[in-house]
């Protein structure tokens, strides 16, 4: 597949704005070609304030303006972003990896039309190591996530099970189960475990514990992998962005991935 050059952003929240600033500022081989945003008036006001000249378009029109669209939107509209791009044989970089798990048809569509879905490393250290281990036999992948309670507030799983995380004075385990169940119950919070499962042994064999921890200020993830090639434990503490549900490193991970596409030297799988 030929390298792409025109990049669109679908969603102009915390991550989308950071990407827009960086792309507009200049990345070799890449241009910011279009933006799709729910509130176009608000988006245009922001673009004008940033002195960024970029057309605002509907999601359905993205394939006419770009080679690759970066999804920076709520998981609920993943399909509306991906389907037009994949139908046109284009590429989509997906940050809401959890929303991919119940939509294998999007992967089949990419295969059928010559499109491609990219999932960046995002907030999780070690996806390269997990993907490498998965070329052999992996016996287990386990993840433990600890977040400040505000980073989990409003999660559907907590609401459905009447789990309160208000006023915590000690860590509270709010979930234990598979990556598939976690992605469904915490769609804005644990895309990292969905990406981990896709890199490794799948969403039904990858397990996760989620803790609401008033003693941490960062989003903390630890993964333990037991494979025939290696046994390893990886930990990362991500500084939350303006949106406490996601880390600052997510936008930086997208930028690093985009730079790799035209780089004369590429490090990492």
Kinemage of the C-alpha trace (Angstrom):
@kinemage 1
@onewidth
@group {chain A} dominant
@subgroup {mainchain}
@vectorlist {calphas} color= white
{ca unk a 1} P 0.000 0.000 0.000
{ca unk a 2} L 1.417 3.356 -1.050
{ca unk a 3} L 2.335 5.881 1.645
{ca unk a 4} L -0.389 8.381 2.351
{ca unk a 5} L 0.048 12.122 2.658
{ca unk a 6} L -3.381 13.683 3.266
{ca unk a 7} L -4.538 13.300 6.882
{ca unk a 8} L -8.044 14.051 8.156
{ca unk a 9} L -9.203 14.284 11.743
{ca unk a 10} L -12.619 12.985 12.771
{ca unk a 11} L -13.484 14.663 16.059
{ca unk a 12} L -12.072 17.898 17.437
{ca unk a 13} L -11.884 17.183 21.140
{ca unk a 14} L -8.731 17.156 23.258
{ca unk a 15} L -6.822 14.700 21.048
{ca unk a 16} L -8.152 16.043 17.758
{ca unk a 17} L -7.124 19.591 18.612
{ca unk a 18} L -3.604 18.515 19.543
{ca unk a 19} L -3.238 16.604 16.276
{ca unk a 20} L -4.599 19.535 14.267
{ca unk a 21} L -2.052 21.904 15.807
{ca unk a 22} L 0.845 19.535 15.131
{ca unk a 23} L -0.182 18.671 11.567
{ca unk a 24} L -0.859 22.295 10.691
{ca unk a 25} L 2.551 23.177 12.105
{ca unk a 26} L 4.203 20.836 9.616
{ca unk a 27} L 5.177 17.158 9.610
{ca unk a 28} L 7.328 16.043 6.652
{ca unk a 29} L 5.268 14.271 4.011
{ca unk a 30} L 1.915 14.915 5.693
{ca unk a 31} L -0.768 17.581 5.291
{ca unk a 32} L -3.916 18.272 7.286
{ca unk a 33} L -6.558 17.946 4.574
{ca unk a 34} L -9.941 17.920 6.365
{ca unk a 35} L -11.674 17.901 9.738
{ca unk a 36} L -15.076 16.505 10.675
{ca unk a 37} L -16.634 17.819 13.882
{ca unk a 38} L -20.068 17.528 15.486
{ca unk a 39} L -20.346 21.256 16.203
{ca unk a 40} L -19.040 22.878 13.040
{ca unk a 41} L -19.530 26.441 14.263
{ca unk a 42} L -17.516 25.775 17.404
{ca unk a 43} L -14.869 23.938 15.388
{ca unk a 44} L -14.550 26.835 12.924
{ca unk a 45} L -14.175 29.323 15.768
{ca unk a 46} L -11.354 27.241 17.222
{ca unk a 47} L -9.632 26.834 13.856
{ca unk a 48} L -9.817 30.578 13.239
{ca unk a 49} L -8.342 31.289 16.672
{ca unk a 50} L -5.488 28.866 15.937
{ca unk a 51} L -5.015 30.299 12.436
{ca unk a 52} L -5.452 26.836 10.936
{ca unk a 53} L -6.884 26.795 7.418
{ca unk a 54} L -8.619 23.469 6.893
{ca unk a 55} L -12.001 22.529 5.381
{ca unk a 56} L -14.720 21.216 7.674
{ca unk a 57} L -16.609 18.337 6.056
{ca unk a 58} L -19.209 15.691 6.869
{ca unk a 59} L -18.020 12.224 7.880
{ca unk a 60} L -19.431 10.761 4.693
{ca unk a 61} L -17.286 13.145 2.635
{ca unk a 62} L -13.956 12.288 4.266
{ca unk a 63} L -12.886 9.817 1.536
{ca unk a 64} L -12.999 12.655 -1.007
{ca unk a 65} L -10.515 14.709 0.993
{ca unk a 66} L -8.039 12.327 2.562
{ca unk a 67} L -5.917 9.186 2.387
{ca unk a 68} L -6.148 8.453 6.113
{ca unk a 69} L -8.629 9.602 8.758
{ca unk a 70} L -7.699 9.615 12.438
{ca unk a 71} L -10.704 8.746 14.620
{ca unk a 72} L -10.717 11.007 17.692
{ca unk a 73} L -14.436 10.792 18.431
{ca unk a 74} L -16.818 9.005 20.811
{ca unk a 75} L -16.882 5.252 20.285
{ca unk a 76} L -20.570 5.416 19.400
{ca unk a 77} L -19.827 6.922 15.972
{ca unk a 78} L -16.883 4.691 15.048
{ca unk a 79} L -18.838 2.998 12.270
{ca unk a 80} L -19.910 6.313 10.720
{ca unk a 81} L -16.240 7.269 10.506
{ca unk a 82} L -14.784 3.950 9.374
{ca unk a 83} L -17.340 2.627 6.901
{ca unk a 84} L -17.116 5.403 4.243
{ca unk a 85} L -13.311 5.362 4.391
{ca unk a 86} L -13.020 1.587 4.168
{ca unk a 87} L -15.637 1.378 1.404
{ca unk a 88} L -13.355 3.685 -0.578
{ca unk a 89} L -10.293 1.540 0.138
{ca unk a 90} L -8.797 4.199 2.405
{ca unk a 91} L -7.143 3.956 5.832
{ca unk a 92} L -8.495 4.751 9.292
{ca unk a 93} L -6.483 5.113 12.473
{ca unk a 94} L -8.757 4.016 15.310
{ca unk a 95} L -8.299 5.247 18.873
{ca unk a 96} L -11.586 3.781 20.158
{ca unk a 97} L -10.166 0.275 19.854
{ca unk a 98} L -12.798 -1.128 22.208
{ca unk a 99} L -15.496 -0.280 19.668
{ca unk a 100} L -13.764 -2.526 17.124
{ca unk a 101} L -14.296 -5.673 19.164
{ca unk a 102} L -18.034 -6.063 18.434
{ca unk a 103} L -17.552 -4.948 14.797
{ca unk a 104} L -15.521 -7.624 12.992
{ca unk a 105} L -17.463 -6.662 9.857
{ca unk a 106} L -15.331 -3.510 9.618
{ca unk a 107} L -12.197 -5.639 9.436
{ca unk a 108} L -13.822 -7.794 6.757
{ca unk a 109} L -14.787 -4.644 4.851
{ca unk a 110} L -11.198 -3.393 4.974
{ca unk a 111} L -10.022 -6.739 3.637
{ca unk a 112} L -12.601 -6.795 0.851
{ca unk a 113} L -12.034 -3.216 -0.358
{ca unk a 114} L -8.290 -2.914 0.169
{ca unk a 115} L -8.657 -0.520 3.091
{ca unk a 116} L -6.796 -0.676 6.360
{ca unk a 117} L -7.496 -0.135 10.049
{ca unk a 118} L -4.560 1.054 12.146
{ca unk a 119} L -4.556 0.929 15.951
{ca unk a 120} L -1.724 2.973 17.477
{ca unk a 121} L 0.068 2.050 20.665
{ca unk a 122} L -1.810 4.834 22.440
{ca unk a 123} L -1.484 4.766 26.199
{ca unk a 124} L -0.085 1.263 26.509
{ca unk a 125} L 3.601 0.494 26.604
{ca unk a 126} L 4.614 -2.864 25.230
{ca unk a 127} L 2.242 -3.664 22.357
{ca unk a 128} L 5.275 -4.492 20.188
{ca unk a 129} L 6.431 -7.071 22.727
{ca unk a 130} L 2.963 -8.619 23.014
{ca unk a 131} L 2.563 -8.804 19.228
{ca unk a 132} L 5.978 -10.456 18.954
{ca unk a 133} L 5.142 -12.984 21.676
{ca unk a 134} L 1.863 -13.783 19.908
{ca unk a 135} L 3.834 -15.117 16.938
{ca unk a 136} L 4.589 -18.014 19.284
{ca unk a 137} L 2.428 -19.417 22.075
{ca unk a 138} L 0.995 -17.044 24.686
{ca unk a 139} L -0.488 -18.713 27.732
{ca unk a 140} L -1.956 -15.653 29.434
{ca unk a 141} L -2.216 -11.856 29.259
{ca unk a 142} L -3.435 -10.029 32.333
{ca unk a 143} L -3.805 -6.301 32.864
{ca unk a 144} L -4.460 -4.167 35.937
{ca unk a 145} L -5.596 -0.575 35.451
{ca unk a 146} L -5.768 2.034 38.209
{ca unk a 147} L -7.312 5.417 37.477
{ca unk a 148} L -8.307 8.456 39.513
{ca unk a 149} L -12.048 8.084 40.181
{ca unk a 150} L -12.873 11.091 37.968
{ca unk a 151} L -11.384 9.196 35.039
{ca unk a 152} L -14.014 6.447 35.418
{ca unk a 153} L -17.016 8.601 36.251
{ca unk a 154} L -20.107 7.825 34.219
{ca unk a 155} L -18.877 4.517 32.784
{ca unk a 156} L -21.892 2.430 31.641
{ca unk a 157} L -20.776 -0.574 33.708
{ca unk a 158} L -20.718 1.493 36.891
{ca unk a 159} L -24.116 3.002 36.154
{ca unk a 160} L -25.716 -0.333 35.242
{ca unk a 161} L -24.395 -2.020 38.379
{ca unk a 162} L -25.014 0.933 40.689
{ca unk a 163} L -21.338 1.131 41.655
{ca unk a 164} L -20.457 4.408 43.359
{ca unk a 165} L -16.953 5.845 43.207
{ca unk a 166} L -17.809 9.158 44.844
{ca unk a 167} L -15.800 10.164 47.878
{ca unk a 168} L -13.469 7.169 47.859
{ca unk a 169} L -10.730 7.183 50.481
{ca unk a 170} L -9.188 3.847 49.465
{ca unk a 171} L -8.743 1.949 46.172
{ca unk a 172} L -11.863 0.129 44.978
{ca unk a 173} L -11.910 -2.664 42.417
{ca unk a 174} L -14.843 -1.906 40.130
{ca unk a 175} L -14.376 -4.582 37.472
{ca unk a 176} L -12.717 -7.931 36.871
{ca unk a 177} L -13.253 -9.885 33.683
{ca unk a 178} L -12.384 -10.168 30.007
{ca unk a 179} L -11.169 -7.427 27.709
{ca unk a 180} L -14.355 -7.797 25.655
{ca unk a 181} L -16.586 -7.169 28.676
{ca unk a 182} L -14.405 -4.284 29.860
{ca unk a 183} L -14.509 -2.582 26.471
{ca unk a 184} L -18.309 -2.777 26.464
{ca unk a 185} L -18.668 -1.536 30.042
{ca unk a 186} L -16.016 1.198 29.919
{ca unk a 187} L -16.016 2.423 26.282
{ca unk a 188} L -14.237 5.711 27.026
{ca unk a 189} L -11.798 4.370 29.593
{ca unk a 190} L -10.011 1.157 28.604
{ca unk a 191} L -9.312 1.233 24.880
{ca unk a 192} L -5.835 0.174 25.966
{ca unk a 193} L -6.998 -3.317 26.917
{ca unk a 194} L -8.837 -3.697 23.614
{ca unk a 195} L -5.635 -2.826 21.752
{ca unk a 196} L -3.724 -5.232 23.999
{ca unk a 197} L -6.147 -8.032 23.185
{ca unk a 198} L -5.957 -7.360 19.441
{ca unk a 199} L -2.157 -7.444 19.592
{ca unk a 200} L -2.118 -10.675 21.569
{ca unk a 201} L -4.513 -13.537 22.297
{ca unk a 202} L -7.874 -11.905 21.710
{ca unk a 203} L -10.536 -10.183 23.815
{ca unk a 204} L -11.935 -13.326 25.427
{ca unk a 205} L -8.631 -14.661 26.784
{ca unk a 206} L -7.160 -11.299 27.828
{ca unk a 207} L -8.257 -10.352 31.355
{ca unk a 208} L -8.317 -7.067 33.237
{ca unk a 209} L -8.969 -5.620 36.673
{ca unk a 210} L -10.058 -1.978 36.867
{ca unk a 211} L -9.553 0.002 40.065
{ca unk a 212} L -10.810 3.435 41.023
{ca unk a 213} L -7.933 4.704 43.126
{ca unk a 214} L -8.036 8.105 44.869
{ca unk a 215} L -4.347 7.705 45.664
{ca unk a 216} L -3.171 8.025 42.054
{ca unk a 217} L -3.084 11.086 39.836
{ca unk a 218} L -2.139 9.222 36.665
{ca unk a 219} L -3.714 6.447 34.603
{ca unk a 220} L -1.665 3.429 35.669
{ca unk a 221} L -1.506 0.214 33.634
{ca unk a 222} L 0.391 -2.994 34.364
{ca unk a 223} L 0.383 -5.964 32.011
{ca unk a 224} L 1.700 -9.444 32.716
{ca unk a 225} L 2.401 -11.792 29.814
{ca unk a 226} L 3.316 -15.456 30.044
{ca unk a 227} L 4.491 -16.868 26.709
{ca unk a 228} L 6.787 -19.592 25.442
{ca unk a 229} L 9.245 -16.970 24.159
{ca unk a 230} L 9.262 -14.722 27.221
{ca unk a 231} L 7.592 -13.844 30.467
{ca unk a 232} L 7.386 -10.132 31.158
{ca unk a 233} L 5.672 -7.430 33.160
{ca unk a 234} L 5.261 -3.882 31.867
{ca unk a 235} L 4.015 -0.830 33.757
{ca unk a 236} L 3.210 2.695 32.645
{ca unk a 237} L 1.782 5.766 34.390
{ca unk a 238} L 0.124 8.120 31.908
{ca unk a 239} L -0.503 11.771 32.724
{ca unk a 240} L -4.184 12.544 32.023
{ca unk a 241} L -4.979 15.089 29.328
{ca unk a 242} L -7.602 17.823 29.631
{ca unk a 243} L -10.039 14.926 29.315
{ca unk a 244} L -9.343 12.780 32.417
{ca unk a 245} L -10.520 9.658 30.595
{ca unk a 246} L -7.483 9.673 28.301
{ca unk a 247} L -3.768 10.310 28.645
{ca unk a 248} L -1.566 12.953 27.062
{ca unk a 249} L 0.524 10.232 25.464
{ca unk a 250} L -2.326 9.120 23.178
{ca unk a 251} L -2.038 12.094 20.805
{ca unk a 252} L 1.746 11.776 20.863
{ca unk a 253} L 1.452 8.089 19.976
{ca unk a 254} L -0.671 8.966 16.929
{ca unk a 255} L 1.893 11.540 15.800
{ca unk a 256} L 4.733 9.045 16.225
{ca unk a 257} L 2.827 6.502 14.133
{ca unk a 258} L 2.116 9.021 11.397
{ca unk a 259} L 5.762 10.101 11.245
{ca unk a 260} L 6.835 6.477 10.752
{ca unk a 261} L 4.929 6.189 7.493
{ca unk a 262} L 7.347 8.437 5.574
{ca unk a 263} L 10.434 8.099 7.785
{ca unk a 264} L 13.691 6.783 6.252
{ca unk a 265} L 14.237 4.835 9.483
{ca unk a 266} L 11.391 3.041 11.225
{ca unk a 267} L 11.918 1.640 14.725
{ca unk a 268} L 9.414 -0.813 16.158
{ca unk a 269} L 6.986 -3.175 14.471
